[in-house]
């Protein structure tokens, strides 16, 4: 996807369908979380406001939806709780995109709580009425695949690692190719997947593109990981 708007450069850029594919959720969920619906508000305020003609998802938007997906897989936390926690993070600590930063997320009573790094007793929470109660911690495995800039904001996402003895990563960097998932060679994983089909196999694709067989296999495994929507 190509755009000439300078404001988009370096932010990663995806359609709703692409972002949903990479987050492994349905396009309808991705759209609802980022842009709301007729009956509900959005959960996350998108980095760029939607226009009448298009709804674009940035890298930061995408990463934050990973948190919603993982947390709701564990407990059906109501979506308004996410909105409120994000709002409190911004208003109390001045943190934009809290789910795209290093953090821990907890359930405190029926409230969602975000714990910033380097704190012990200070928490972002929707209200103070639950102080002293036990915190139930969520597992957020996606955080292990993120890297962060000096300001603590995510700047890359290892979306997949191959099943080889020495795993080959597929990474998303908003500064490169609009944040598309890239193999170490610089080719997009999806381009190599398409090449496997058109060139007639893994060995042939590796020869034509001048990359290792393992990289080609990684592209295949990545698409399989994303599921039938990718294929």
KAGIVEN-V967089 format. One record per helix or strand of 3 or more residues. SS is the DSSP state (hx for helix, st for strand). FROM is the first residue (numbers start at 1). TO is the last residue. Records with the same first field share a line. If there is no record, write none. Layout:
SS->FROM-TO  FROM-TO
//
This chain:
hx->6-8  16-23  27-35  59-74  79-93  98-100  141-145  177-179  189-199  202-209  213-226
st->103-108  111-116  146-148  153-161  169-172
//
